[in-house]
Amino acid sequence: ADDSVEVALPTVDELSSRPSDEQVAAIFQEFDTSNDGFVDLDELQAALERAGKSASRESAMAILLLADDNGDGRISRDEFKSIFRPDAPETLKSLLQTLPDDQIAAIFTEFDTSKDGFVDLDELQAA
């Protein structure tokens, strides 16, 4: 059986609709409820829930791992910008390939809200 995970690449319209640096900074401020300049796993999960997303610890961890470039377990303001970069879906796909299959399936199912077998940029950013 083919257990590969497919991530749809963003369209030209999606690329042009990326938030500005100012918008990303404002979003970061909303996530960083402790105002320490970092978003930790608890803040990330809480922010996703406030946004109306049912966020499991696993999906919040996947996003944190995607953005946490230096591996300190939290997301800095600069790292937060990486969530909105064009290669984020491909980076997530690479990250998912390092996780056990059962974790991948759980995370992928949660991200694939349209249930079409793909995670597109909108689903990734909405997760």
CNS distance restraints for C-alpha pairs under 8 A (distance, minus, plus):
assign (resid   5 and name CA) (resid  93 and name CA) 6.97 0.50 0.50
assign (resid   5 and name CA) (resid 108 and name CA) 7.77 0.50 0.50
assign (resid   5 and name CA) (resid 118 and name CA) 7.78 0.50 0.50
assign (resid   6 and name CA) (resid  93 and name CA) 7.35 0.50 0.50
assign (resid   6 and name CA) (resid 117 and name CA) 7.38 0.50 0.50
assign (resid   6 and name CA) (resid 118 and name CA) 5.58 0.50 0.50
assign (resid   6 and name CA) (resid 119 and name CA) 7.06 0.50 0.50
assign (resid   7 and name CA) (resid  89 and name CA) 6.08 0.50 0.50
assign (resid   7 and name CA) (resid  90 and name CA) 6.75 0.50 0.50
assign (resid   7 and name CA) (resid  93 and name CA) 6.48 0.50 0.50
assign (resid   7 and name CA) (resid 118 and name CA) 5.39 0.50 0.50
assign (resid   7 and name CA) (resid 119 and name CA) 4.91 0.50 0.50
assign (resid   7 and name CA) (resid 120 and name CA) 6.14 0.50 0.50
assign (resid   8 and name CA) (resid  89 and name CA) 7.30 0.50 0.50
assign (resid   8 and name CA) (resid 118 and name CA) 5.90 0.50 0.50
assign (resid   8 and name CA) (resid 119 and name CA) 5.77 0.50 0.50
assign (resid   8 and name CA) (resid 120 and name CA) 4.71 0.50 0.50
assign (resid   8 and name CA) (resid 121 and name CA) 7.20 0.50 0.50
assign (resid   9 and name CA) (resid  89 and name CA) 6.71 0.50 0.50
assign (resid   9 and name CA) (resid  90 and name CA) 7.64 0.50 0.50
assign (resid   9 and name CA) (resid 120 and name CA) 6.41 0.50 0.50
assign (resid   9 and name CA) (resid 121 and name CA) 6.87 0.50 0.50
assign (resid  10 and name CA) (resid  14 and name CA) 5.71 0.50 0.50
assign (resid  10 and name CA) (resid  15 and name CA) 6.46 0.50 0.50
assign (resid  10 and name CA) (resid  86 and name CA) 7.33 0.50 0.50
assign (resid  10 and name CA) (resid 120 and name CA) 6.66 0.50 0.50
assign (resid  10 and name CA) (resid 121 and name CA) 5.56 0.50 0.50
assign (resid  11 and name CA) (resid  15 and name CA) 6.30 0.50 0.50
assign (resid  12 and name CA) (resid  16 and name CA) 6.28 0.50 0.50
assign (resid  13 and name CA) (resid  17 and name CA) 6.23 0.50 0.50
assign (resid  14 and name CA) (resid  18 and name CA) 6.64 0.50 0.50
assign (resid  14 and name CA) (resid 121 and name CA) 7.51 0.50 0.50
assign (resid  14 and name CA) (resid 122 and name CA) 7.98 0.50 0.50
assign (resid  15 and name CA) (resid  86 and name CA) 6.84 0.50 0.50
assign (resid  18 and name CA) (resid  84 and name CA) 6.78 0.50 0.50
assign (resid  19 and name CA) (resid  23 and name CA) 5.61 0.50 0.50
assign (resid  19 and name CA) (resid  24 and name CA) 6.18 0.50 0.50
assign (resid  19 and name CA) (resid  84 and name CA) 7.59 0.50 0.50
assign (resid  20 and name CA) (resid  24 and name CA) 6.23 0.50 0.50
assign (resid  21 and name CA) (resid  25 and name CA) 6.10 0.50 0.50
assign (resid  21 and name CA) (resid  81 and name CA) 7.80 0.50 0.50
assign (resid  22 and name CA) (resid  26 and name CA) 6.26 0.50 0.50
assign (resid  23 and name CA) (resid  27 and name CA) 6.22 0.50 0.50
assign (resid  24 and name CA) (resid  28 and name CA) 6.09 0.50 0.50
assign (resid  24 and name CA) (resid  80 and name CA) 7.87 0.50 0.50
assign (resid  24 and name CA) (resid  81 and name CA) 6.58 0.50 0.50
assign (resid  25 and name CA) (resid  29 and name CA) 6.26 0.50 0.50
assign (resid  25 and name CA) (resid  77 and name CA) 7.33 0.50 0.50
assign (resid  26 and name CA) (resid  30 and name CA) 6.47 0.50 0.50
assign (resid  27 and name CA) (resid  31 and name CA) 6.39 0.50 0.50
assign (resid  28 and name CA) (resid  32 and name CA) 6.03 0.50 0.50
assign (resid  28 and name CA) (resid  39 and name CA) 7.79 0.50 0.50
assign (resid  28 and name CA) (resid  77 and name CA) 6.72 0.50 0.50
assign (resid  28 and name CA) (resid  80 and name CA) 7.03 0.50 0.50
assign (resid  29 and name CA) (resid  33 and name CA) 7.18 0.50 0.50
assign (resid  29 and name CA) (resid  35 and name CA) 7.44 0.50 0.50
assign (resid  30 and name CA) (resid  47 and name CA) 7.47 0.50 0.50
assign (resid  31 and name CA) (resid  39 and name CA) 6.36 0.50 0.50
assign (resid  31 and name CA) (resid  43 and name CA) 6.05 0.50 0.50
assign (resid  31 and name CA) (resid  44 and name CA) 6.23 0.50 0.50
assign (resid  31 and name CA) (resid  47 and name CA) 5.45 0.50 0.50
assign (resid  32 and name CA) (resid  36 and name CA) 7.06 0.50 0.50
assign (resid  32 and name CA) (resid  37 and name CA) 6.69 0.50 0.50
assign (resid  32 and name CA) (resid  38 and name CA) 6.08 0.50 0.50
assign (resid  32 and name CA) (resid  39 and name CA) 5.10 0.50 0.50
assign (resid  32 and name CA) (resid  43 and name CA) 6.46 0.50 0.50
assign (resid  33 and name CA) (resid  39 and name CA) 7.99 0.50 0.50
assign (resid  33 and name CA) (resid  43 and name CA) 6.70 0.50 0.50
assign (resid  37 and name CA) (resid  76 and name CA) 6.28 0.50 0.50
assign (resid  37 and name CA) (resid  77 and name CA) 6.60 0.50 0.50
assign (resid  38 and name CA) (resid  74 and name CA) 6.10 0.50 0.50
assign (resid  38 and name CA) (resid  75 and name CA) 5.30 0.50 0.50
assign (resid  38 and name CA) (resid  76 and name CA) 4.64 0.50 0.50
assign (resid  38 and name CA) (resid  77 and name CA) 6.59 0.50 0.50
assign (resid  39 and name CA) (resid  43 and name CA) 5.76 0.50 0.50
assign (resid  39 and name CA) (resid  44 and name CA) 6.17 0.50 0.50
assign (resid  39 and name CA) (resid  74 and name CA) 5.51 0.50 0.50
assign (resid  39 and name CA) (resid  75 and name CA) 4.91 0.50 0.50
assign (resid  39 and name CA) (resid  76 and name CA) 6.57 0.50 0.50
assign (resid  40 and name CA) (resid  44 and name CA) 6.10 0.50 0.50
assign (resid  40 and name CA) (resid  64 and name CA) 7.86 0.50 0.50
assign (resid  40 and name CA) (resid  73 and name CA) 6.78 0.50 0.50
assign (resid  40 and name CA) (resid  74 and name CA) 4.45 0.50 0.50
assign (resid  40 and name CA) (resid  75 and name CA) 6.32 0.50 0.50
assign (resid  41 and name CA) (resid  45 and name CA) 6.10 0.50 0.50
assign (resid  41 and name CA) (resid  60 and name CA) 6.61 0.50 0.50
assign (resid  41 and name CA) (resid  61 and name CA) 6.58 0.50 0.50
assign (resid  41 and name CA) (resid  64 and name CA) 6.80 0.50 0.50
assign (resid  41 and name CA) (resid  73 and name CA) 7.60 0.50 0.50
assign (resid  41 and name CA) (resid  74 and name CA) 6.78 0.50 0.50
assign (resid  42 and name CA) (resid  46 and name CA) 6.06 0.50 0.50
assign (resid  43 and name CA) (resid  47 and name CA) 5.99 0.50 0.50
assign (resid  44 and name CA) (resid  48 and name CA) 6.23 0.50 0.50
assign (resid  44 and name CA) (resid  60 and name CA) 6.33 0.50 0.50
assign (resid  44 and name CA) (resid  64 and name CA) 7.76 0.50 0.50
assign (resid  45 and name CA) (resid  49 and name CA) 6.29 0.50 0.50
assign (resid  45 and name CA) (resid  55 and name CA) 6.03 0.50 0.50
assign (resid  45 and name CA) (resid  56 and name CA) 7.38 0.50 0.50
assign (resid  45 and name CA) (resid  57 and name CA) 6.80 0.50 0.50
assign (resid  45 and name CA) (resid  60 and name CA) 5.43 0.50 0.50
assign (resid  46 and name CA) (resid  50 and name CA) 6.15 0.50 0.50
assign (resid  47 and name CA) (resid  51 and name CA) 6.21 0.50 0.50
assign (resid  48 and name CA) (resid  52 and name CA) 6.63 0.50 0.50
assign (resid  48 and name CA) (resid  53 and name CA) 5.38 0.50 0.50
assign (resid  48 and name CA) (resid  54 and name CA) 7.21 0.50 0.50
assign (resid  48 and name CA) (resid  55 and name CA) 6.05 0.50 0.50
assign (resid  48 and name CA) (resid  60 and name CA) 7.99 0.50 0.50
assign (resid  48 and name CA) (resid 127 and name CA) 7.16 0.50 0.50
assign (resid  49 and name CA) (resid  53 and name CA) 4.95 0.50 0.50
assign (resid  49 and name CA) (resid  54 and name CA) 5.70 0.50 0.50
assign (resid  49 and name CA) (resid  55 and name CA) 6.00 0.50 0.50
assign (resid  53 and name CA) (resid 126 and name CA) 7.55 0.50 0.50
assign (resid  53 and name CA) (resid 127 and name CA) 6.70 0.50 0.50
assign (resid  55 and name CA) (resid  59 and name CA) 6.17 0.50 0.50
assign (resid  55 and name CA) (resid  60 and name CA) 6.37 0.50 0.50
assign (resid  55 and name CA) (resid 127 and name CA) 7.24 0.50 0.50
assign (resid  56 and name CA) (resid  60 and name CA) 6.33 0.50 0.50
assign (resid  57 and name CA) (resid  61 and name CA) 6.01 0.50 0.50
assign (resid  58 and name CA) (resid  62 and name CA) 6.17 0.50 0.50
assign (resid  58 and name CA) (resid 103 and name CA) 7.64 0.50 0.50
assign (resid  58 and name CA) (resid 106 and name CA) 7.79 0.50 0.50
assign (resid  58 and name CA) (resid 107 and name CA) 6.32 0.50 0.50
assign (resid  59 and name CA) (resid  63 and name CA) 6.38 0.50 0.50
assign (resid  59 and name CA) (resid 107 and name CA) 5.47 0.50 0.50
assign (resid  59 and name CA) (resid 110 and name CA) 7.03 0.50 0.50
assign (resid  59 and name CA) (resid 111 and name CA) 7.56 0.50 0.50
assign (resid  59 and name CA) (resid 127 and name CA) 7.32 0.50 0.50
assign (resid  60 and name CA) (resid  64 and name CA) 6.15 0.50 0.50
assign (resid  61 and name CA) (resid  65 and name CA) 5.98 0.50 0.50
assign (resid  62 and name CA) (resid  66 and name CA) 6.15 0.50 0.50
assign (resid  62 and name CA) (resid  92 and name CA) 7.81 0.50 0.50
assign (resid  62 and name CA) (resid 107 and name CA) 7.44 0.50 0.50
assign (resid  63 and name CA) (resid  67 and name CA) 6.33 0.50 0.50
assign (resid  63 and name CA) (resid  83 and name CA) 7.81 0.50 0.50
assign (resid  64 and name CA) (resid  68 and name CA) 5.72 0.50 0.50
assign (resid  64 and name CA) (resid  73 and name CA) 7.43 0.50 0.50
assign (resid  64 and name CA) (resid  74 and name CA) 6.89 0.50 0.50
assign (resid  64 and name CA) (resid  75 and name CA) 6.70 0.50 0.50
assign (resid  65 and name CA) (resid  69 and name CA) 7.75 0.50 0.50
assign (resid  65 and name CA) (resid  71 and name CA) 7.74 0.50 0.50
assign (resid  65 and name CA) (resid  73 and name CA) 7.79 0.50 0.50
assign (resid  65 and name CA) (resid  95 and name CA) 7.84 0.50 0.50
assign (resid  66 and name CA) (resid  83 and name CA) 7.32 0.50 0.50
assign (resid  66 and name CA) (resid  88 and name CA) 7.70 0.50 0.50
assign (resid  66 and name CA) (resid  91 and name CA) 6.96 0.50 0.50
assign (resid  66 and name CA) (resid  92 and name CA) 5.99 0.50 0.50
assign (resid  66 and name CA) (resid  95 and name CA) 7.08 0.50 0.50
assign (resid  67 and name CA) (resid  75 and name CA) 6.37 0.50 0.50
assign (resid  67 and name CA) (resid  79 and name CA) 5.44 0.50 0.50
assign (resid  67 and name CA) (resid  80 and name CA) 6.05 0.50 0.50
assign (resid  67 and name CA) (resid  82 and name CA) 5.88 0.50 0.50
assign (resid  67 and name CA) (resid  83 and name CA) 6.01 0.50 0.50
assign (resid  68 and name CA) (resid  72 and name CA) 6.97 0.50 0.50
assign (resid  68 and name CA) (resid  73 and name CA) 6.60 0.50 0.50
assign (resid  68 and name CA) (resid  74 and name CA) 6.16 0.50 0.50
assign (resid  68 and name CA) (resid  75 and name CA) 5.30 0.50 0.50
assign (resid  68 and name CA) (resid  76 and name CA) 7.69 0.50 0.50
assign (resid  68 and name CA) (resid  79 and name CA) 6.16 0.50 0.50
assign (resid  69 and name CA) (resid  79 and name CA) 6.53 0.50 0.50
assign (resid  75 and name CA) (resid  79 and name CA) 5.65 0.50 0.50
assign (resid  75 and name CA) (resid  80 and name CA) 5.90 0.50 0.50
assign (resid  76 and name CA) (resid  80 and name CA) 5.99 0.50 0.50
assign (resid  77 and name CA) (resid  81 and name CA) 6.80 0.50 0.50
assign (resid  78 and name CA) (resid  82 and name CA) 7.32 0.50 0.50
assign (resid  79 and name CA) (resid  83 and name CA) 7.65 0.50 0.50
assign (resid  80 and name CA) (resid  84 and name CA) 7.93 0.50 0.50
assign (resid  81 and name CA) (resid  85 and name CA) 6.96 0.50 0.50
assign (resid  82 and name CA) (resid  88 and name CA) 7.02 0.50 0.50
assign (resid  83 and name CA) (resid  88 and name CA) 6.06 0.50 0.50
assign (resid  83 and name CA) (resid 125 and name CA) 7.33 0.50 0.50
assign (resid  84 and name CA) (resid  88 and name CA) 6.75 0.50 0.50
assign (resid  84 and name CA) (resid 125 and name CA) 7.35 0.50 0.50
assign (resid  87 and name CA) (resid  91 and name CA) 6.12 0.50 0.50
assign (resid  88 and name CA) (resid  92 and name CA) 6.06 0.50 0.50
assign (resid  89 and name CA) (resid  93 and name CA) 6.22 0.50 0.50
assign (resid  89 and name CA) (resid 119 and name CA) 7.81 0.50 0.50
assign (resid  89 and name CA) (resid 120 and name CA) 7.33 0.50 0.50
assign (resid  89 and name CA) (resid 121 and name CA) 6.51 0.50 0.50
assign (resid  89 and name CA) (resid 124 and name CA) 7.10 0.50 0.50
assign (resid  90 and name CA) (resid  94 and name CA) 6.32 0.50 0.50
assign (resid  91 and name CA) (resid  95 and name CA) 6.19 0.50 0.50
assign (resid  92 and name CA) (resid  96 and name CA) 6.03 0.50 0.50
assign (resid  93 and name CA) (resid  97 and name CA) 6.40 0.50 0.50
assign (resid  94 and name CA) (resid  98 and name CA) 7.09 0.50 0.50
assign (resid  95 and name CA) (resid  99 and name CA) 7.17 0.50 0.50
assign (resid  96 and name CA) (resid 104 and name CA) 5.92 0.50 0.50
assign (resid  97 and name CA) (resid 104 and name CA) 7.72 0.50 0.50
assign (resid  99 and name CA) (resid 103 and name CA) 6.41 0.50 0.50
assign (resid  99 and name CA) (resid 104 and name CA) 6.16 0.50 0.50
assign (resid 100 and name CA) (resid 104 and name CA) 6.28 0.50 0.50
assign (resid 101 and name CA) (resid 105 and name CA) 6.10 0.50 0.50
assign (resid 102 and name CA) (resid 106 and name CA) 6.29 0.50 0.50
assign (resid 103 and name CA) (resid 107 and name CA) 6.11 0.50 0.50
assign (resid 104 and name CA) (resid 108 and name CA) 5.84 0.50 0.50
assign (resid 105 and name CA) (resid 109 and name CA) 5.96 0.50 0.50
assign (resid 106 and name CA) (resid 110 and name CA) 6.31 0.50 0.50
assign (resid 107 and name CA) (resid 111 and name CA) 6.27 0.50 0.50
assign (resid 108 and name CA) (resid 112 and name CA) 5.95 0.50 0.50
assign (resid 108 and name CA) (resid 119 and name CA) 7.49 0.50 0.50
assign (resid 109 and name CA) (resid 113 and name CA) 7.33 0.50 0.50
assign (resid 109 and name CA) (resid 115 and name CA) 7.62 0.50 0.50
assign (resid 110 and name CA) (resid 127 and name CA) 7.86 0.50 0.50
assign (resid 111 and name CA) (resid 119 and name CA) 6.28 0.50 0.50
assign (resid 111 and name CA) (resid 123 and name CA) 6.00 0.50 0.50
assign (resid 111 and name CA) (resid 124 and name CA) 6.34 0.50 0.50
assign (resid 111 and name CA) (resid 127 and name CA) 5.90 0.50 0.50
assign (resid 112 and name CA) (resid 116 and name CA) 7.01 0.50 0.50
assign (resid 112 and name CA) (resid 117 and name CA) 6.70 0.50 0.50
assign (resid 112 and name CA) (resid 118 and name CA) 6.15 0.50 0.50
assign (resid 112 and name CA) (resid 119 and name CA) 5.08 0.50 0.50
assign (resid 112 and name CA) (resid 120 and name CA) 7.89 0.50 0.50
assign (resid 112 and name CA) (resid 123 and name CA) 6.52 0.50 0.50
assign (resid 113 and name CA) (resid 123 and name CA) 6.67 0.50 0.50
assign (resid 119 and name CA) (resid 123 and name CA) 5.96 0.50 0.50
assign (resid 119 and name CA) (resid 124 and name CA) 6.52 0.50 0.50
assign (resid 120 and name CA) (resid 124 and name CA) 6.23 0.50 0.50
assign (resid 121 and name CA) (resid 125 and name CA) 6.08 0.50 0.50
assign (resid 122 and name CA) (resid 126 and name CA) 5.92 0.50 0.50
assign (resid 123 and name CA) (resid 127 and name CA) 5.95 0.50 0.50
